[in-house]
C-alpha cells in the first residue's frame, strides 16, 4: 500500500498491524464466512491477470510492438539479485502449496457431496494456476 501511496510510508508498521487485526477478525468468523469474504480479492486478482494475458495476446496477434521496458539495469546489479529472485519464486510456490493444503484440510466446509466438490475445486485451481503460469511465461 505504501508503494501506491508514499505518504503512508511512515505508518507502515501501523498499517501492517491493522491489516493483521482485520485478517484475524475475518478468520474468526469461520471457514465458510471467511472464504466468502476473501473470494472477491481472489477473483479480482485472477481476472486482472487473465486480462493482462489477453491484452498481451491481442497485441501479439495484431502485430503491435511489445511494450518497452522502462529502464534496464546493468548486469552487475542483476546477477546478485538472481539468487533472491529464485528464492522468492520458491517462496511463492510454497505459498501456493500451502493454499492447496489449506483447501484440502477444509473439505469438511464444502457442501455435499464434499469429496466431489473438493475434486472439482482442486481441478479448477490447477487449471487457473497452469493458465496464469503459462500466460506469464
C-alpha positions in Angstrom: 0.0 0.0 0.0 2.9 2.3 0.8 4.3 1.9 -2.8 1.0 3.2 -4.2 0.6 5.9 -1.5 4.2 7.1 -0.5 2.7 9.4 2.1 1.8 6.4 4.2 5.3 5.1 4.4 5.9 6.4 8.0 2.8 4.5 9.1 3.8 1.1 7.5 4.0 -0.7 10.9 0.7 0.6 12.0 -0.9 -0.4 8.6 0.6 -3.9 8.9 -0.8 -4.3 12.4 -4.3 -3.1 11.4 -4.2 -5.4 8.4 -3.3 -8.4 10.7 -6.0 -7.4 13.1 -8.6 -7.3 10.2 -7.4 -10.6 8.9 -7.7 -12.1 12.3 -11.2 -10.8 12.8 -12.3 -12.2 9.4 -10.8 -15.6 10.1 -12.5 -15.8 13.4 -15.8 -15.8 11.6 -15.3 -19.3 10.4 -14.1 -21.1 7.4 -17.2 -20.6 5.1 -17.7 -17.0 6.1 -14.0 -16.0 5.7 -13.8 -17.8 2.4 -16.7 -15.8 1.0 -15.0 -12.6 2.2 -11.7 -13.5 0.6 -13.3 -14.6 -2.6 -13.7 -11.1 -4.1 -9.9 -10.1 -3.9 -9.1 -13.6 -5.3 -11.4 -13.1 -8.3 -10.1 -9.6 -8.9 -6.6 -10.9 -9.0 -7.4 -13.8 -11.3 -9.4 -11.7 -13.7 -6.8 -8.9 -13.8 -4.1 -11.5 -14.6 -6.3 -13.0 -17.3 -6.9 -9.5 -18.7 -3.2 -8.9 -18.8 -2.5 -12.1 -20.6 -5.4 -11.4 -23.0 -4.1 -7.9 -23.8 -0.7 -9.3 -24.4 -2.0 -12.0 -26.8 -4.2 -9.4 -28.6 -1.1 -7.2 -29.1 0.9 -10.1 -30.3 -1.7 -11.2 -32.9 -2.4 -7.7 -34.0 1.3 -7.3 -34.8 1.8 -4.4 -32.3 5.3 -4.0 -30.8 5.9 -5.2 -27.3 5.8 -2.6 -24.5 9.3 -1.3 -23.9 10.9 -1.7 -20.6 11.2 1.5 -18.6 14.8 1.0 -17.6 17.4 -1.6 -17.8 19.8 -2.4 -15.1 23.5 -3.3 -15.6 24.3 -7.0 -15.3 26.5 -6.2 -12.3 23.2 -5.4 -10.4 21.1 -8.2 -11.9 23.5 -11.1 -11.2 23.5 -10.9 -7.4 19.7 -10.4 -7.3 19.1 -13.6 -9.3 19.5 -15.7 -6.2 16.9 -13.6 -4.4 14.5 -13.9 -7.3 14.9 -17.7 -7.3 14.3 -17.8 -3.5 11.2 -15.6 -4.0 9.9 -17.9 -6.7 10.4 -20.8 -4.3 8.6 -19.0 -1.5 5.7 -18.2 -3.8 5.5 -21.9 -4.8 5.5 -22.8 -1.1 2.7 -20.4 -0.5 0.7 -21.9 -3.4 1.2 -25.3 -1.9 0.1 -24.1 1.5 -3.1 -22.8 -0.1 -3.8 -26.1 -1.7 -3.2 -27.9 1.6 -5.5 -25.5 3.4 -8.2 -26.1 0.8 -7.7 -29.9 1.2 -7.9 -29.5 5.0 -11.1 -27.5 4.7 -13.1 -30.3 2.8 -15.4 -30.5 5.8 -16.6 -27.0 5.0 -17.7 -28.0 1.4 -21.3 -28.6 0.6 -22.5 -32.1 -0.1 -21.1 -34.1 -1.8 -17.9 -32.9 -0.2 -15.5 -35.2 -2.0 -16.8 -34.4 -5.5 -16.8 -30.6 -4.8 -13.3 -30.8 -3.4 -12.1 -32.6 -6.5 -13.7 -30.0 -8.8 -12.2 -27.2 -6.7 -8.7 -28.7 -6.9 -9.1 -29.2 -10.7 -10.1 -25.5 -11.1 -7.2 -24.5 -9.0 -4.8 -26.5 -11.2 -6.3 -25.1 -14.4 -6.1 -21.5 -13.2 -2.6 -21.9 -11.9 -1.5 -23.5 -15.2 -3.1 -20.8 -17.3 -1.6 -18.0 -15.3 1.8 -19.6 -15.2 1.9 -20.4 -19.0 0.4 -17.0 -19.8 3.0 -15.1 -17.9 5.9 -17.3 -19.1 
